[in-house]
Amino acid sequence: KTGIGIEMSFTVIGGNKLSGSVKIAGNKNEALPLVAAALLCNRMVVLKNIPDIGDVRGMLSIAAALGAEMSPLVDGRVTIAAPKITTSTLPLGLSSKIRGSILFASTLLARTGRAVIPQPGGDTIGRRRLDTHFLVFEKLGAKLSTAMLLNEEDGLNHFCYVLEADKGLKGADIHLDEASVTGTENALIAAAGAQGITRISNAACEPHVQGLCHFLQKMGVSVEGIGSNVLIVHGRQSFSDTEHTCGSDHIEAGSFISLAACTGSELTLSNVDTDHMRMTLLQFSRLGIDVDTDHASRTIRIPANQSMEIKRDLGSSIPRIEDSTWPGFPADLTSIMVVTATQAKGMCLIHEKLFESRLFFVDTLIGMGAQIVLCDPHRAVVAGPSTLYGSRISSPDIRAGMALLIAALAAQGTSVIHNISQIDRGYENIDERLRVLGANIERNVQQRRSSDNPY
């Protein structure tokens, strides 16, 4: 089909030093499960510090399609009430665009005993298996089948998973086959609405998982072991109305540290959960980037003109920066570290263990002048510092999009970044916030036919 759509892009003139203060937004990866879990309760739930980003707006739209009532998202605050769930089928169009849509499976099973889930969307960064989620649901008593459903929007049949628990969910002893963050969150929400006690081992324990646990506690659910990889959930069938403040986004904080370092700028970050930054700051220090942290005021100051010299390991070995499960280095900052390393003196290996396609964006950085060797889908050797030059590029996913935006701001000349809806999915009003800091960035909006080539 050929239709008319909206194409948005950024025009960025790089090479400017920035200055000022940035308030770090609420944690995207906590906000998404909070919206889904809020539908467990048939009373009013108030969520604060929620980022106004594409993925959150999508989750709120899905919640509304399921029957929830809500206020507009204003200044990070949204009120959700779901006295009645009107359908057990997720809207096909919306759900196929958002990875987090699968989190509604647990809510629907707990509230209605049935959930019809289309293949969820999200970033194209490699295979993202769903097996862990269905292992959880089957352990709790749900039966899995598949079906093809017609989407009236596009007139096409879509593959869907059908989960049914006619007798309700029952507490169980669950050992996850991987420490999946979203799988753990689905297990927590489903266990909260199950009858009896559920033990979840090999659970993820990232800050956003902990935030969900605290939210469930406020709704009256007893959750033991928060912050560990063994969680014990005492399920219930009624929940209290509550108010919860979403935690700060440590991935956004890491992105702004990289931005400051790559542009030689002094920035101050406020509203930072500094305890969640320990491993991230340790890895930045290996690239010659040191910051001033004030735990009391929840701020981080990045001084201008960092040394940006990569520190070799003992024996003069090339250092390796690798992601791992919490409290290790977050996988979502891998792309950010790649572009940071291009501006540091020396050589390092970036090892992305989780997703086999996340590093493919380095071809774009190479085209901008970066010295990078992509060894295989999971490893890249970066040598720097490299002078980057403005280019016409496209954002492949949220984190690579932000990494390329940082590269454009550090580059000489003008860059045009297409497909910026990917960046908007994870970073709130990023162009407006950057302009306040002195960045030369403009958002372009134009109509185009869906068959047009944006390049």
Stockholm file with secondary structure:
# STOCKHOLM 1.0

chainA/1-455         KTGIGIEMSFTVIGGNKLSGSVKIAGNKNEALPLVAAALLCNRMVVLKNIPDIGDVRGMLSIAAALGAEMSPLVDGRVTIAAPKITTSTLPLGLSSKIRGSILFASTLLARTGRAVIPQPGGDTIGRRRLDTHFLVFEKLGAKLSTAMLLNEEDGLNHFCYVLEADKGLKGADIHLDEASVTGTENALIAAAGAQGITRISNAACEPHVQGLCHFLQKMGVSVEGIGSNVLIVHGRQSFSDTEHTCGSDHIEAGSFISLAACTGSELTLSNVDTDHMRMTLLQFSRLGIDVDTDHASRTIRIPANQSMEIKRDLGSSIPRIEDSTWPGFPADLTSIMVVTATQAKGMCLIHEKLFESRLFFVDTLIGMGAQIVLCDPHRAVVAGPSTLYGSRISSPDIRAGMALLIAALAAQGTSVIHNISQIDRGYENIDERLRVLGANIERNVQQRRSSDNPY
#=GR chainA/1-455 SS CCCEEEEEEEEEECCCCCEEEEECCBCHHHHHHHHHHHTTCSSEEEEESCCCCHHHHHHHHHHHHTTCEECCCBTTBEEEECSCCCCSBCCHHHHTTCGGGGGHHHHHHHHHSEEEEECCCCCCSSCCCCHHHHHHHHHTTCEEEEEEEEETTTTEEEEEEEEECTTCCBCCEEECSSCCHHHHHHHHHHHHTSBSEEEEESCCCCHHHHHHHHHHHHTTCEEECTTSSEEEEECCSCCCCEEEECCBCHHHHHHHHHHHHHTTCEEEEESCCGGGGHHHHHHHHHTTCCCEEETTTTEEEECSSCCCBCCCBTTTBCCEEECCSTTSCCGGGHHHHHHHHTTSBEEEEEECCSCTTGGGGHHHHHHTTCEEEEEETTEEEEEECCCCBCCEEECCSHHHHHHHHHHHHHSBSEEEEECTHHHHTTSTTHHHHHHHTTCEEEEEEEEEETTSCCC
#=GC SS_cons         CCCEEEEEEEEEECCCCCEEEEECCBCHHHHHHHHHHHTTCSSEEEEESCCCCHHHHHHHHHHHHTTCEECCCBTTBEEEECSCCCCSBCCHHHHTTCGGGGGHHHHHHHHHSEEEEECCCCCCSSCCCCHHHHHHHHHTTCEEEEEEEEETTTTEEEEEEEEECTTCCBCCEEECSSCCHHHHHHHHHHHHTSBSEEEEESCCCCHHHHHHHHHHHHTTCEEECTTSSEEEEECCSCCCCEEEECCBCHHHHHHHHHHHHHTTCEEEEESCCGGGGHHHHHHHHHTTCCCEEETTTTEEEECSSCCCBCCCBTTTBCCEEECCSTTSCCGGGHHHHHHHHTTSBEEEEEECCSCTTGGGGHHHHHHTTCEEEEEETTEEEEEECCCCBCCEEECCSHHHHHHHHHHHHHSBSEEEEECTHHHHTTSTTHHHHHHHTTCEEEEEEEEEETTSCCC
//
